[in-house]
Amino acid sequence: MILEMIRLGFKFVLVTFMAAAGVSRLSHSNQESSAHTARSSIDVARYQNSWFVAMDMVDDQTGFLISREGFILRTTDGGRTWPEQVSPDPRKPNWLRDITAVSSEITWVVGNRGLIHRTSDGGKTWEDQSLANAGDFLAVHALDSNHVVAAGADGLIYRTINAGKSWIRESANIIDNIYDVELIDQNITLAVTGRGRIIRTDDAGKTWRITAHYDFKTLHSIARGGNNVLIAVGEKGLMVKSSDKGQSWQQLSSPYCRMLLTVEAIDDRQFWAAGADGIVIHSTDGGSTWKVKTTGVDHFLYSINVSRGGNLFAVGGNGCLISSLDAGSTWANAFK
């Protein structure tokens, strides 16, 4: 329960305290060794206290980045620059929580108080699809430009099959906070929860069932590699794998014993994960073994993303945005 509170906001207080105590951004030696890495022209003063919570790279050049405060940034040059986009509604104090990009033009963002917004022009304008009485959305994933699932606090699940023109409420008969969701196809969807459950539907949300339960250990993120393989990560370094589209799961050996907050798949062999203390880990054998990558930052990393060409991006607290062009060997900070 404590870790669920951390995920919903209290973790920001913790990390702020850590930052005030002298947490470093990027070591001098790592800055010099990563001089080849793309740099971003970002307004340091505007974003240095922001909490970047999610990002999604569409291809090698285009991607979106959001902060809990409501900032939405977009790159069209592989992360060298990140111009700020029009806010969906600057009058609302809603925290943004997650983002899913279908293409360079079509993207959804979700947040607290039922916030759902969609852009079809790369962030120039946003259509408000919010559900006023829905609750807090914490996760969103789009299969394509029509099929999207948004999920969140207290078992909240909504689905659209028509690009958000209408949203249908679903019930998994749980009260867990749902922290991530993954659509396999139009029928199969999986989600991970704050009480260590993995839930699955194979009938487009009509029914849900629990396929794994890890003793109230919070699961934060899930990612699919290839057609059948999924890996989910969570607290105390918990890592689990499915090779049958989430019907059964096995626990993996983890090189890290603290909180893992995000996982990203390239294919059924290559996975990246990140979390507390600026940790980034990489597997090239489907999760059997993992190598720790030194990033030079000590922030919580809430989202890691890999472009189609293999460029890495990770984001976190205190305006942390780091990137690597050499498979995680060296990293550069956008503020340097």
Secondary structure, 3 states (H helix, E strand, C coil): CHHHHHHHHHHHHHHHHHHHCCCCCCCHHHHHHCCCCCCCECCHHHHCCCCEEEEEECCCCCEEEEECCCCEEEECCCCCECCECCCCCCCCCCCEEEEEECCCCCEEEEECCCCEEEECCCCCCCEECCCCCCCCEEEEEECCCCCEEEEEHHHCEEEECCCCCCCEEECCCCCCCEEEEEECCCCCEEEEECCCEEEEECCCCCCCEEEEECCCCCEEEEEEECCCEEEEEEHHHCEEEECCCCCCCEECCCCCCCCEEEEEECCCCCEEEEEHHHCEEEECCCCCCCEEECCCCCCCEEEEEECCCCCEEEEECCCEEEEECCCCCCCEECCC
